[in-house]
Amino acid sequence: MTKPIRAGVISAGAWSQSSHLPTLAAHPDVDLLALSSPNAETAQKLAAAFDVPHAFADWRDVLAEKPDIVVVSSPPVAHEEQVIAALEAGAHVLVEKPFALEGGAARRMRDTAERVGRVLLVGFGWPAAPCFALSKQLIDAGEIGAIEHLTMHLAVNTRALLMGGTDGGWGGDGSSAASTYTDRRISGGGSAAVSMSHQLGLIEWLAGEPIVALNASTYPPGREIDLHATVNAEFAGGGSAAISSASTHPYLARPQWHMALYGSKGQIWLDSVADHVRLVRANGDVVEYNPVEASGVYDAGAPTKALIACAQGAPAPTGLTAELAAHVVAVTDAIYESARTGEKIRIPTE
Protein backbone atom coordinates (compact mmCIF):
# COMPACT_ATOMS: atom_id res chain seq x y z
CA MET A 1 0.00 0.00 0.00
CA THR A 2 1.41 3.39 -1.02
CA LYS A 3 1.78 6.14 1.52
CA PRO A 4 -0.81 8.94 1.32
CA ILE A 5 0.22 12.27 -0.13
CA ARG A 6 0.64 14.75 2.71
CA ALA A 7 -1.01 18.07 1.79
CA GLY A 8 -1.03 21.58 3.20
CA VAL A 9 -2.82 24.79 2.25
CA ILE A 10 -1.24 28.18 2.89
CA SER A 11 -3.49 31.20 3.38
CA ALA A 12 -6.76 29.32 3.02
CA GLY A 13 -9.77 31.55 2.57
CA ALA A 14 -12.98 31.90 0.59
CA TRP A 15 -11.61 30.45 -2.65
CA SER A 16 -9.85 27.56 -0.89
CA GLN A 17 -13.12 26.78 0.88
CA SER A 18 -14.79 26.36 -2.52
CA SER A 19 -11.98 24.67 -4.45
CA HIS A 20 -8.75 23.44 -2.85
CA LEU A 21 -9.96 22.13 0.50
CA PRO A 22 -12.93 20.06 -0.73
CA THR A 23 -10.81 18.57 -3.51
CA LEU A 24 -7.97 17.59 -1.17
CA ALA A 25 -10.31 16.34 1.55
CA ALA A 26 -12.24 14.12 -0.89
CA HIS A 27 -9.24 12.49 -2.55
CA PRO A 28 -8.59 8.94 -1.32
CA ASP A 29 -4.81 9.24 -1.73
CA VAL A 30 -4.41 12.52 0.16
CA ASP A 31 -3.87 13.22 3.85
CA LEU A 32 -4.86 16.87 4.34
CA LEU A 33 -2.78 17.59 7.42
CA ALA A 34 -2.41 21.37 7.84
CA LEU A 35 -3.71 24.75 6.74
CA SER A 36 -3.03 28.36 7.60
CA SER A 37 -4.84 31.68 7.52
CA PRO A 38 -3.60 35.04 8.79
CA ASN A 39 -6.89 35.09 10.69
CA ALA A 40 -6.56 32.40 13.35
CA GLU A 41 -10.34 32.15 13.73
CA THR A 42 -10.71 31.46 9.99
CA ALA A 43 -7.99 28.83 10.17
CA GLN A 44 -9.71 27.02 13.03
CA LYS A 45 -13.10 27.23 11.36
CA LEU A 46 -11.86 25.79 8.06
CA ALA A 47 -9.87 23.09 9.80
CA ALA A 48 -12.99 21.98 11.67
CA ALA A 49 -15.09 22.02 8.50
CA PHE A 50 -12.65 19.86 6.54
CA ASP A 51 -11.31 17.70 9.36
CA VAL A 52 -7.77 19.10 9.14
CA PRO A 53 -5.72 18.27 12.26
CA HIS A 54 -3.45 21.33 12.26
CA ALA A 55 -4.55 24.97 11.84
CA PHE A 56 -2.04 27.82 12.03
CA ALA A 57 -1.93 31.61 11.77
CA ASP A 58 1.70 31.47 10.56
CA TRP A 59 2.07 29.84 7.12
CA ARG A 60 5.58 28.66 7.97
CA ASP A 61 4.08 26.22 10.45
CA VAL A 62 2.38 24.41 7.55
CA LEU A 63 5.79 23.75 5.97
CA ALA A 64 7.12 22.50 9.31
CA GLU A 65 4.67 19.58 8.95
CA LYS A 66 6.68 18.49 5.88
CA PRO A 67 3.86 18.22 3.32
CA ASP A 68 4.47 16.58 -0.06
CA ILE A 69 2.19 19.08 -1.82
CA VAL A 70 1.29 22.65 -0.91
CA VAL A 71 -1.42 24.94 -2.25
CA VAL A 72 -0.55 28.64 -1.94
CA SER A 73 -3.83 30.58 -1.93
CA SER A 74 -2.59 33.94 -0.66
CA PRO A 75 -2.85 37.27 -2.53
CA PRO A 76 -0.16 37.75 -5.22
CA VAL A 77 1.94 40.03 -3.01
CA ALA A 78 2.84 37.00 -0.83
CA HIS A 79 3.37 34.44 -3.58
CA GLU A 80 7.11 34.75 -4.15
CA GLU A 81 8.15 34.25 -0.54
CA GLN A 82 5.68 31.45 0.18
CA VAL A 83 6.09 29.56 -3.10
CA ILE A 84 9.88 29.58 -2.95
CA ALA A 85 9.83 28.47 0.69
CA ALA A 86 7.44 25.61 -0.10
CA LEU A 87 9.50 24.47 -3.08
CA GLU A 88 12.73 24.58 -1.09
CA ALA A 89 11.02 22.60 1.67
CA GLY A 90 10.58 19.80 -0.87
CA ALA A 91 6.91 20.21 -1.81
CA HIS A 92 5.26 20.25 -5.19
CA VAL A 93 3.27 23.50 -5.31
CA LEU A 94 0.07 24.89 -6.79
CA VAL A 95 -0.18 28.68 -6.54
CA GLU A 96 -3.25 30.69 -7.39
CA LYS A 97 -3.23 33.35 -10.05
CA PRO A 98 -2.36 36.12 -10.66
CA PHE A 99 1.00 34.33 -10.40
CA ALA A 100 3.07 37.39 -9.45
CA LEU A 101 2.97 41.16 -9.13
CA GLU A 102 5.63 41.54 -11.82
CA GLY A 103 7.77 39.54 -14.19
CA GLY A 104 10.89 39.30 -12.02
CA ALA A 105 9.05 37.55 -9.19
CA ALA A 106 7.42 35.14 -11.67
CA ARG A 107 10.78 34.19 -13.15
CA ARG A 108 12.33 33.64 -9.73
CA MET A 109 9.55 31.24 -8.70
CA ARG A 110 9.78 29.41 -12.03
CA ASP A 111 13.55 29.11 -11.77
CA THR A 112 13.42 27.87 -8.18
CA ALA A 113 11.11 25.03 -9.15
CA GLU A 114 13.50 24.01 -11.90
CA ARG A 115 16.52 24.24 -9.58
CA VAL A 116 15.04 22.07 -6.82
CA GLY A 117 13.33 19.62 -9.17
CA ARG A 118 9.79 20.22 -7.91
CA VAL A 119 6.60 20.81 -9.90
CA LEU A 120 5.13 24.31 -9.76
CA LEU A 121 1.63 24.70 -11.17
CA VAL A 122 -0.44 27.88 -11.46
CA GLY A 123 -4.23 27.88 -11.07
CA PHE A 124 -5.22 28.13 -14.73
CA GLY A 125 -8.16 25.74 -14.51
CA TRP A 126 -9.93 26.53 -17.79
CA PRO A 127 -7.92 24.11 -19.99
CA ALA A 128 -9.82 21.34 -18.16
CA ALA A 129 -13.24 22.70 -19.22
CA PRO A 130 -14.59 20.39 -21.95
CA CYS A 131 -15.15 23.20 -24.48
CA PHE A 132 -11.50 24.28 -24.34
CA ALA A 133 -10.10 20.75 -24.05
CA LEU A 134 -12.06 19.92 -27.22
CA SER A 135 -10.76 23.05 -28.97
CA LYS A 136 -7.18 22.08 -28.11
CA GLN A 137 -7.75 18.56 -29.45
CA LEU A 138 -9.02 20.00 -32.74
CA ILE A 139 -6.03 22.32 -33.04
CA ASP A 140 -3.52 19.57 -32.22
CA ALA A 141 -5.22 17.25 -34.72
CA GLY A 142 -4.51 19.79 -37.49
CA GLU A 143 -8.13 20.81 -38.07
CA ILE A 144 -7.34 24.54 -37.85
CA GLY A 145 -3.91 24.66 -39.47
CA ALA A 146 -1.74 27.70 -38.92
CA ILE A 147 -3.47 30.14 -36.57
CA GLU A 148 -4.14 33.42 -38.34
CA HIS A 149 -6.50 35.28 -36.01
CA LEU A 150 -8.26 34.75 -32.68
CA THR A 151 -10.89 36.77 -30.88
CA MET A 152 -11.73 36.05 -27.26
CA HIS A 153 -14.03 37.85 -24.87
CA LEU A 154 -14.50 36.99 -21.19
CA ALA A 155 -17.19 38.52 -18.99
CA VAL A 156 -16.98 37.48 -15.36
CA ASN A 157 -18.65 38.55 -12.13
CA THR A 158 -15.74 40.43 -10.52
CA ARG A 159 -17.07 43.99 -10.67
CA ALA A 160 -18.15 44.00 -7.02
CA LEU A 161 -14.78 42.66 -5.84
CA LEU A 162 -12.83 45.18 -7.91
CA MET A 163 -14.96 47.98 -6.42
CA GLY A 164 -14.47 46.96 -2.80
CA GLY A 165 -16.88 44.09 -2.25
CA THR A 166 -15.89 40.96 -0.35
CA ASP A 167 -18.15 38.26 -1.85
CA GLY A 168 -16.78 36.64 -4.99
CA GLY A 169 -19.86 34.48 -5.47
CA TRP A 170 -17.87 31.29 -4.98
CA GLY A 171 -20.22 29.64 -2.52
CA GLY A 172 -19.64 28.93 1.16
CA ASP A 173 -19.79 31.57 3.82
CA GLY A 174 -16.25 32.87 3.46
CA SER A 175 -15.42 36.36 2.23
CA SER A 176 -12.35 37.95 0.72
CA ALA A 177 -10.49 40.91 2.16
CA ALA A 178 -11.38 43.97 0.08
CA SER A 179 -7.71 44.93 -0.35
CA THR A 180 -7.04 41.61 -2.10
CA TYR A 181 -8.76 43.06 -5.17
CA THR A 182 -8.65 46.83 -4.70
CA ASP A 183 -4.99 47.48 -3.81
CA ARG A 184 -2.71 47.01 -6.81
CA ARG A 185 0.29 46.54 -4.51
CA ILE A 186 -1.43 43.37 -3.27
CA SER A 187 -3.32 42.13 -6.34
CA GLY A 188 -1.17 43.27 -9.26
CA GLY A 189 -4.09 45.08 -10.91
CA GLY A 190 -7.73 44.76 -11.83
CA SER A 191 -9.47 42.94 -14.67
CA ALA A 192 -6.33 42.53 -16.77
CA ALA A 193 -4.50 40.84 -13.89
CA VAL A 194 -7.35 38.95 -12.22
CA SER A 195 -9.48 37.81 -15.18
CA MET A 196 -7.49 38.35 -18.37
CA SER A 197 -4.60 36.31 -16.94
CA HIS A 198 -6.90 33.28 -17.40
CA GLN A 199 -7.41 34.29 -21.03
CA LEU A 200 -3.73 34.85 -21.73
CA GLY A 201 -2.74 31.47 -20.34
CA LEU A 202 -5.54 29.79 -22.24
CA ILE A 203 -4.76 31.55 -25.51
CA GLU A 204 -1.04 30.75 -25.44
CA TRP A 205 -1.84 27.14 -24.50
CA LEU A 206 -4.32 26.81 -27.37
CA ALA A 207 -2.09 28.55 -29.92
CA GLY A 208 1.08 26.79 -28.82
CA GLU A 209 3.04 30.01 -29.23
CA PRO A 210 3.62 33.15 -27.19
CA ILE A 211 2.28 36.66 -27.56
CA VAL A 212 5.23 38.88 -28.53
CA ALA A 213 3.71 42.37 -28.95
CA LEU A 214 0.55 44.26 -28.03
CA ASN A 215 -1.40 47.48 -27.76
CA ALA A 216 -3.83 47.78 -24.86
CA SER A 217 -6.32 50.04 -23.13
CA THR A 218 -8.04 49.75 -19.78
CA TYR A 219 -11.21 51.27 -18.30
CA PRO A 220 -11.60 53.52 -16.41
CA PRO A 221 -8.60 55.24 -18.04
CA GLY A 222 -5.76 55.86 -15.63
CA ARG A 223 -7.29 53.92 -12.77
CA GLU A 224 -4.99 51.38 -11.08
CA ILE A 225 -7.81 48.86 -10.65
CA ASP A 226 -9.33 48.45 -14.10
CA LEU A 227 -12.80 47.04 -14.62
CA HIS A 228 -12.36 46.23 -18.32
CA ALA A 229 -9.37 45.64 -20.59
CA THR A 230 -8.88 45.45 -24.35
CA VAL A 231 -5.77 44.06 -26.07
CA ASN A 232 -4.64 43.72 -29.69
CA ALA A 233 -1.85 41.17 -29.68
CA GLU A 234 0.60 39.52 -32.08
CA PHE A 235 1.77 35.90 -31.89
CA ALA A 236 5.34 34.79 -32.50
CA GLY A 237 4.17 32.95 -35.63
CA GLY A 238 2.63 36.07 -37.19
CA GLY A 239 -1.03 35.59 -36.24
CA SER A 240 -3.02 38.15 -34.27
CA ALA A 241 -5.52 38.22 -31.42
CA ALA A 242 -8.20 40.62 -30.21
CA ILE A 243 -8.76 40.00 -26.50
CA SER A 244 -11.20 41.69 -24.14
CA SER A 245 -12.17 41.17 -20.52
CA ALA A 246 -15.16 42.72 -18.77
CA SER A 247 -16.26 42.76 -15.12
CA THR A 248 -20.01 42.28 -14.99
CA HIS A 249 -22.73 43.22 -12.55
CA PRO A 250 -23.72 40.14 -10.51
CA TYR A 251 -26.52 38.84 -12.70
CA LEU A 252 -24.85 35.63 -13.86
CA ALA A 253 -22.48 33.55 -11.75
CA ARG A 254 -21.13 31.51 -14.67
CA PRO A 255 -18.27 33.16 -16.61
CA GLN A 256 -19.11 33.99 -20.21
CA TRP A 257 -16.50 33.01 -22.79
CA HIS A 258 -16.83 33.72 -26.49
CA MET A 259 -14.06 32.66 -28.86
CA ALA A 260 -13.58 32.64 -32.62
CA LEU A 261 -10.39 31.06 -33.92
CA TYR A 262 -9.46 31.34 -37.60
CA GLY A 263 -6.78 29.24 -39.26
CA SER A 264 -5.51 28.22 -42.66
CA LYS A 265 -7.59 25.00 -42.65
CA GLY A 266 -10.63 25.80 -40.53
CA GLN A 267 -12.19 27.78 -37.72
CA ILE A 268 -13.72 27.24 -34.30
CA TRP A 269 -16.66 29.08 -32.75
CA LEU A 270 -17.11 28.70 -28.99
CA ASP A 271 -19.76 29.94 -26.54
CA SER A 272 -19.20 28.59 -23.03
CA VAL A 273 -22.58 29.61 -21.61
CA ALA A 274 -24.45 27.90 -24.48
CA ASP A 275 -22.14 24.83 -24.19
CA HIS A 276 -21.48 25.26 -27.89
CA VAL A 277 -18.45 24.46 -30.06
CA ARG A 278 -18.61 24.50 -33.87
CA LEU A 279 -15.85 23.47 -36.26
CA VAL A 280 -16.00 24.86 -39.81
CA ARG A 281 -13.55 23.29 -42.26
CA ALA A 282 -12.13 25.04 -45.31
CA ASN A 283 -14.17 22.75 -47.60
CA GLY A 284 -17.40 23.95 -45.98
CA ASP A 285 -17.98 20.97 -43.69
CA VAL A 286 -19.55 21.97 -40.38
CA VAL A 287 -19.29 19.89 -37.21
CA GLU A 288 -21.53 20.80 -34.25
CA TYR A 289 -20.47 19.23 -30.95
CA ASN A 290 -23.01 18.16 -28.38
CA PRO A 291 -23.42 20.11 -25.11
CA VAL A 292 -21.57 17.49 -23.08
CA GLU A 293 -18.49 17.58 -25.34
CA ALA A 294 -18.72 21.39 -25.53
CA SER A 295 -19.59 22.10 -21.89
CA GLY A 296 -18.31 25.40 -20.54
CA VAL A 297 -18.72 24.42 -16.88
CA TYR A 298 -15.63 25.19 -14.80
CA ASP A 299 -14.18 22.56 -12.48
CA ALA A 300 -12.78 24.61 -9.59
CA GLY A 301 -10.89 21.58 -8.34
CA ALA A 302 -9.07 20.85 -11.61
CA PRO A 303 -5.74 22.54 -10.72
CA THR A 304 -5.69 20.84 -7.30
CA LYS A 305 -6.36 17.47 -8.94
CA ALA A 306 -3.50 18.17 -11.35
CA LEU A 307 -1.15 18.86 -8.42
CA ILE A 308 -2.10 15.54 -6.82
CA ALA A 309 -1.49 13.74 -10.12
CA CYS A 310 1.94 15.37 -10.44
CA ALA A 311 2.85 14.15 -6.95
CA GLN A 312 1.92 10.67 -8.17
CA GLY A 313 4.29 10.97 -11.12
CA ALA A 314 2.19 12.53 -13.88
CA PRO A 315 3.78 15.25 -16.02
CA ALA A 316 2.77 18.85 -15.41
CA PRO A 317 -0.19 19.83 -17.64
CA THR A 318 1.04 22.23 -20.29
CA GLY A 319 -1.75 24.71 -19.57
CA LEU A 320 -0.76 25.15 -15.91
CA THR A 321 3.03 25.38 -15.94
CA ALA A 322 5.11 28.06 -14.25
CA GLU A 323 6.84 28.64 -17.59
CA LEU A 324 3.52 29.59 -19.18
CA ALA A 325 2.46 31.63 -16.16
CA ALA A 326 5.71 33.61 -16.10
CA HIS A 327 5.11 34.67 -19.68
CA VAL A 328 1.53 35.60 -18.83
CA VAL A 329 2.86 37.93 -16.14
CA ALA A 330 5.24 39.50 -18.67
CA VAL A 331 2.30 40.03 -21.04
CA THR A 332 0.21 41.51 -18.22
CA ASP A 333 3.05 43.92 -17.38
CA ALA A 334 3.06 44.96 -21.05
CA ILE A 335 -0.72 45.48 -21.02
CA TYR A 336 -0.50 47.96 -18.17
CA GLU A 337 2.52 49.69 -19.71
CA SER A 338 0.74 50.06 -23.06
CA ALA A 339 -2.43 51.33 -21.37
CA ARG A 340 -0.36 53.89 -19.48
CA THR A 341 1.80 55.08 -22.39
CA GLY A 342 -0.45 54.48 -25.38
CA GLU A 343 2.43 52.70 -27.11
CA LYS A 344 2.89 49.30 -28.68
CA ILE A 345 4.93 47.08 -26.33
CA ARG A 346 7.09 44.16 -27.34
CA ILE A 347 7.38 41.25 -24.90
CA PRO A 348 10.77 39.55 -24.70
CA THR A 349 10.88 35.77 -25.06
CA GLU A 350 13.46 33.61 -23.32
SETI-791281 format. One record per residue (C-alpha): residue number from 1; x, z, y. Coordinates in pm, 1 decimal, padded with zeros to 6 digits. Each point is the difference from the previous one (the first is absolute). Layout:
N
NUM:X:Z:Y
...
This chain:
350
1:00000.0:00000.0:00000.0
2:00140.9:-00101.8:00338.6
3:00036.9:00254.1:00275.8
4:-00259.2:-00020.1:00279.3
5:00103.6:-00145.4:00333.3
6:00041.7:00284.0:00248.1
7:-00164.7:-00092.2:00332.2
8:-00002.1:00141.7:00350.8
9:-00179.4:-00095.6:00320.6
10:00158.3:00064.4:00339.1
11:-00224.6:00049.0:00302.6
12:-00327.1:-00035.8:-00188.6
13:-00300.9:-00045.6:00223.5
14:-00321.8:-00197.7:00034.4
15:00137.5:-00324.1:-00144.9
16:00175.5:00176.4:-00288.4
17:-00327.0:00176.8:-00078.0
18:-00166.3:-00339.7:-00042.5
19:00280.9:-00192.9:-00168.5
20:00322.9:00159.8:-00123.7
21:-00121.0:00334.7:-00130.5
22:-00296.9:-00123.2:-00207.1
23:00211.8:-00278.2:-00149.4
24:00284.3:00234.0:-00097.3
25:-00234.2:00272.6:-00125.9
26:-00193.1:-00243.9:-00221.2
27:00300.4:-00166.2:-00162.9
28:00064.3:00123.2:-00355.4
29:00378.3:-00041.5:00029.8
30:00040.1:00189.3:00328.2
31:00053.9:00368.8:00070.5
32:-00098.6:00049.6:00364.8
33:00207.4:00307.1:00071.3
34:00037.0:00042.0:00378.8
35:-00129.8:-00109.2:00337.6
36:00067.6:00085.7:00360.9
37:-00180.7:-00008.4:00332.0
38:00124.3:00127.5:00336.6
39:-00328.8:00189.3:00004.9
40:00032.5:00266.6:-00269.1
41:-00377.7:00037.4:-00025.2
42:-00036.8:-00373.5:-00068.9
43:00271.8:00018.1:-00263.0
44:-00172.5:00285.9:-00181.0
45:-00339.2:-00166.8:00020.6
46:00124.1:-00330.6:-00144.3
47:00199.6:00174.9:-00269.9
48:-00312.1:00186.1:-00110.8
49:-00210.4:-00316.7:00004.6
50:00244.5:-00196.1:-00216.7
51:00133.6:00282.6:-00215.3
52:00354.0:-00022.2:00140.0
53:00205.0:00311.8:-00083.6
54:00226.8:-00000.5:00306.2
55:-00109.1:-00041.8:00363.8
56:00250.3:00019.4:00285.5
57:00010.8:-00026.0:00378.4
58:00363.1:-00121.2:-00014.0
59:00037.6:-00343.4:-00162.3
60:00350.4:00084.6:-00118.5
61:-00149.6:00247.5:-00244.0
62:-00169.9:-00289.5:-00180.7
63:00340.8:-00157.6:-00066.0
64:00132.7:00333.4:-00125.5
65:-00245.1:-00035.5:-00291.5
66:00201.2:-00307.3:-00109.5
67:-00281.9:-00256.5:-00027.1
68:00060.8:-00337.2:-00163.9
69:-00227.3:-00176.2:00250.3
70:-00090.6:00091.2:00357.3
71:-00270.8:-00134.0:00228.5
72:00086.7:00030.5:00369.8
73:-00327.3:00001.4:00194.5
74:00123.5:00126.4:00336.1
75:-00026.0:-00186.8:00332.9
76:00268.6:-00268.5:00048.2
77:00210.4:00221.1:00227.4
78:00089.9:00217.3:-00302.4
79:00052.9:-00274.3:-00256.5
80:00373.9:-00057.2:00031.5
81:00104.3:00360.9:-00050.6
82:-00247.0:00071.3:-00279.8
83:00041.4:-00327.9:-00189.0
84:00379.0:00015.2:00002.0
85:-00005.0:00364.6:-00110.4
86:-00238.9:-00079.0:-00286.2
87:00205.5:-00298.9:-00114.6
88:00323.6:00199.1:00011.4
89:-00171.3:00276.6:-00198.4
90:-00044.6:-00254.6:-00279.8
91:-00366.7:-00093.5:00041.0
92:-00165.0:-00338.6:00004.6
93:-00199.4:-00011.6:00324.4
94:-00319.6:-00148.1:00139.2
95:-00024.8:00025.4:00378.8
96:-00306.9:-00085.5:00201.3
97:00001.9:-00265.8:00266.1
98:00086.6:-00061.3:00276.6
99:00336.7:00026.2:-00178.6
100:00207.1:00095.2:00306.0
101:-00010.1:00032.4:00376.6
102:00265.2:-00269.8:00038.3
103:00214.6:-00236.9:-00200.7
104:00311.5:00217.0:-00023.3
105:-00183.7:00282.8:-00175.0
106:-00162.7:-00247.0:-00240.8
107:00336.0:-00148.3:-00095.5
108:00154.8:00341.6:-00055.1
109:-00278.0:00102.9:-00239.4
110:00022.5:-00332.6:-00183.1
111:00377.4:00025.6:-00030.0
112:-00012.6:00359.1:-00123.8
113:-00231.5:-00096.6:-00284.5
114:00239.2:-00275.4:-00101.7
115:00301.7:00232.5:00023.1
116:-00147.4:00276.1:-00217.2
117:-00171.9:-00235.2:-00244.8
118:-00353.9:00125.3:00059.1
119:-00319.0:-00198.0:00059.1
120:-00146.5:00013.8:00350.7
121:-00349.7:-00141.0:00038.8
122:-00207.0:-00029.6:00317.5
123:-00379.2:00039.2:00000.1
124:-00099.4:-00365.6:00025.8
125:-00293.3:00021.9:-00239.3
126:-00177.7:-00327.8:00079.0
127:00200.9:-00220.5:-00242.0
128:-00190.0:00182.8:-00277.4
129:-00342.1:-00105.6:00136.0
130:-00134.3:-00273.3:-00230.8
131:-00056.3:-00252.6:00281.1
132:00365.1:00013.8:00107.7
133:00139.6:00029.4:-00352.9
134:-00195.7:-00317.1:-00083.2
135:00130.5:-00175.0:00313.1
136:00357.3:00086.1:-00097.0
137:-00057.0:-00134.5:-00351.5
138:-00126.5:-00329.4:00143.2
139:00298.7:-00029.3:00232.4
140:00250.9:00081.6:-00274.7
141:-00170.3:-00250.2:-00232.2
142:00071.3:-00276.3:00254.4
143:-00362.0:-00058.0:00101.5
144:00079.4:00021.7:00373.1
145:00342.2:-00161.5:00011.9
146:00217.8:00054.4:00304.4
147:-00173.3:00235.0:00243.2
148:-00067.1:-00176.6:00328.8
149:-00236.2:00233.0:00186.0
150:-00175.7:00332.2:-00053.5
151:-00262.5:00180.8:00201.8
152:-00084.9:00361.2:-00071.7
153:-00230.0:00239.8:00179.8
154:-00046.9:00367.3:-00085.8
155:-00268.4:00220.5:00153.1
156:00020.9:00363.1:-00104.0
157:-00167.3:00323.0:00107.0
158:00291.1:00160.5:00187.6
159:-00132.9:-00014.6:00355.9
160:-00107.8:00365.0:00001.0
161:00337.1:00118.0:-00133.7
162:00194.7:-00206.8:00252.5
163:-00213.3:00148.3:00279.9
164:00049.2:00362.0:-00102.6
165:-00241.5:00055.7:-00287.0
166:00099.9:00189.6:-00313.1
167:-00226.0:-00149.7:-00269.4
168:00136.8:-00313.8:-00162.5
169:-00308.0:-00048.8:-00215.5
170:00199.3:00049.2:-00319.3
171:-00236.0:00246.4:-00164.7
172:00058.9:00367.4:-00071.3
173:-00015.4:00266.7:00263.9
174:00354.3:-00036.4:00130.1
175:00082.5:-00122.7:00348.9
176:00307.6:-00151.6:00159.5
177:00185.1:00144.2:00296.0
178:-00088.5:-00207.5:00305.7
179:00367.3:-00043.3:00095.6
180:00067.1:-00174.7:-00331.8
181:-00172.0:-00307.5:00145.0
182:00010.9:00047.3:00377.4
183:00365.7:00088.9:00064.6
184:00228.5:-00300.0:-00046.8
185:00299.6:00230.4:-00047.3
186:-00171.7:00123.7:-00316.8
187:-00189.6:-00307.5:-00123.5
188:00214.7:-00291.7:00114.1
189:-00291.6:-00165.3:00180.3
190:-00363.6:-00092.0:-00032.2
191:-00174.5:-00283.5:-00181.6
192:00314.7:-00210.0:-00041.1
193:00182.2:00288.2:-00168.3
194:-00284.5:00166.6:-00189.3
195:-00213.3:-00296.3:-00114.0
196:00199.5:-00318.4:00053.6
197:00288.3:00142.4:-00203.7
198:-00229.5:-00045.4:-00302.7
199:-00050.7:-00363.3:00100.4
200:00367.6:-00069.7:00056.4
201:00099.3:00139.2:-00337.7
202:-00280.9:-00190.0:-00169.0
203:00078.6:-00327.2:00176.8
204:00372.0:00006.4:-00080.1
205:-00080.0:00094.1:-00361.1
206:-00248.1:-00286.8:-00032.8
207:00222.7:-00254.6:00173.4
208:00317.7:00109.3:-00175.4
209:00195.9:-00040.6:00321.3
210:00057.7:00204.4:00314.8
211:-00134.4:-00037.4:00350.8
212:00295.0:-00096.9:00221.7
213:-00151.4:-00041.7:00348.7
214:-00316.2:00091.2:00189.2
215:-00195.2:00027.7:00322.1
216:-00242.6:00290.1:00030.5
217:-00248.9:00172.7:00225.2
218:-00172.7:00335.3:-00028.2
219:-00316.2:00147.5:00151.2
220:-00039.1:00189.3:00225.8
221:00299.9:-00163.4:00171.4
222:00284.2:00241.7:00062.4
223:-00153.7:00285.9:-00194.3
224:00230.0:00168.8:-00253.4
225:-00281.3:00042.9:-00253.0
226:-00152.2:-00345.3:-00040.4
227:-00347.6:-00052.2:-00141.0
228:00043.9:-00369.3:-00081.6
229:00299.6:-00227.1:-00058.6
230:00049.0:-00376.0:-00019.4
231:00311.0:-00172.7:-00138.4
232:00112.7:-00361.8:-00033.9
233:00279.0:00001.0:-00255.1
234:00245.5:-00239.7:-00164.9
235:00116.4:00018.8:-00362.6
236:00356.8:-00060.8:-00110.7
237:-00116.9:-00313.0:-00183.4
238:-00154.1:-00155.6:00311.1
239:-00365.0:00094.5:-00047.7
240:-00200.0:00196.6:00255.9
241:-00249.5:00285.8:00007.3
242:-00268.1:00120.8:00239.7
243:-00055.6:00371.2:-00061.6
244:-00244.8:00236.0:00168.4
245:-00096.4:00361.7:-00051.5
246:-00298.9:00175.3:00155.1
247:-00110.5:00364.5:00003.7
248:-00375.0:00013.4:-00047.7
249:-00272.0:00244.3:00094.1
250:-00098.8:00203.7:-00307.8
251:-00280.4:-00219.6:-00130.4
252:00167.2:-00115.4:-00320.8
253:00237.7:00210.4:-00208.0
254:00134.3:-00291.6:-00204.3
255:00286.0:-00193.7:00165.2
256:-00084.0:-00359.9:00082.9
257:00261.0:-00258.4:-00098.2
258:-00032.9:-00370.2:00070.6
259:00277.5:-00236.4:-00105.4
260:00047.4:-00376.2:-00002.4
261:00318.8:-00129.8:-00158.0
262:00093.0:-00368.6:00027.9
263:00268.8:-00166.2:-00210.0
264:00127.1:-00339.6:-00102.0
265:-00208.8:00001.0:-00321.6
266:-00303.8:00212.3:00080.3
267:-00156.0:00280.9:00198.2
268:-00152.5:00342.2:-00054.4
269:-00294.0:00155.0:00184.0
270:-00045.6:00376.0:-00038.1
271:-00264.4:00245.0:00124.3
272:00055.6:00351.1:-00135.0
273:-00337.9:00141.3:00101.3
274:-00187.1:-00286.4:-00170.5
275:00230.9:00028.1:-00306.7
276:00066.2:-00370.0:00042.3
277:00302.6:-00216.1:-00079.6
278:-00015.8:-00381.1:00003.9
279:00276.5:-00239.4:-00102.8
280:-00015.0:-00354.7:00138.3
281:00245.0:-00245.1:-00156.1
282:00141.8:-00305.1:00175.0
283:-00204.0:-00229.3:-00229.7
284:-00323.0:00162.3:00120.2
285:-00058.5:00229.0:-00297.9
286:-00156.2:00330.9:00100.2
287:00025.2:00317.2:-00207.8
288:-00223.4:00295.4:00090.7
289:00105.8:00330.4:-00156.8
290:-00254.3:00257.5:-00106.9
291:-00040.5:00326.2:00195.0
292:00185.2:00203.6:-00262.8
293:00307.4:-00225.9:00009.6
294:-00022.3:-00019.8:00381.2
295:-00087.1:00365.0:00070.7
296:00127.2:00134.7:00329.8
297:-00040.5:00365.9:-00098.2
298:00309.1:00208.2:00077.7
299:00144.8:00232.1:-00263.4
300:00139.8:00288.4:00205.3
301:00189.4:00125.5:-00303.5
302:00181.5:-00327.1:-00072.5
303:00333.1:00088.6:00168.9
304:00004.9:00341.8:-00169.9
305:-00066.3:-00163.3:-00337.7
306:00286.0:-00241.8:00070.5
307:00234.2:00293.5:00068.8
308:-00094.5:00159.9:-00331.7
309:00060.5:-00329.5:-00179.8
310:00343.5:-00032.9:00162.2
311:00090.6:00349.0:-00121.2
312:-00092.2:-00121.0:-00348.4
313:00236.7:-00295.7:00030.1
314:-00210.5:-00275.7:00156.1
315:00159.7:-00214.0:00271.8
316:-00101.2:00060.9:00360.1
317:-00296.7:-00222.9:00097.7
318:00123.1:-00265.3:00240.1
319:-00278.5:00072.2:00248.3
320:00098.6:00366.3:00043.3
321:00379.3:-00003.7:00023.8
322:00208.5:00169.0:00267.4
323:00172.3:-00333.7:00058.7
324:-00332.0:-00159.4:00094.5
325:-00105.5:00302.9:00204.0
326:00325.1:00006.0:00197.6
327:-00060.1:-00358.5:00106.4
328:-00358.8:00084.8:00092.7
329:00133.5:00269.7:00233.2
330:00238.2:-00253.2:00156.9
331:-00294.1:-00237.1:00053.4
332:-00208.8:00282.3:00148.3
333:00284.0:00083.4:00240.7
334:00000.8:-00366.4:00103.7
335:-00378.0:00002.4:00052.3
336:00022.3:00284.9:00247.4
337:00301.6:-00154.1:00173.6
338:-00177.8:-00334.4:00036.6
339:-00317.4:00168.7:00127.3
340:00207.6:00188.9:00256.1
341:00215.9:-00290.6:00119.1
342:-00225.4:-00299.2:-00059.8
343:00288.2:-00172.5:-00178.4
344:00045.8:-00157.0:-00340.2
345:00203.6:00234.3:-00221.3
346:00216.5:-00100.6:-00292.2
347:00028.9:00243.5:-00291.8
348:00338.9:00019.9:-00170.0
349:00011.0:-00035.7:-00377.6
350:00257.9:00173.8:-00215.4
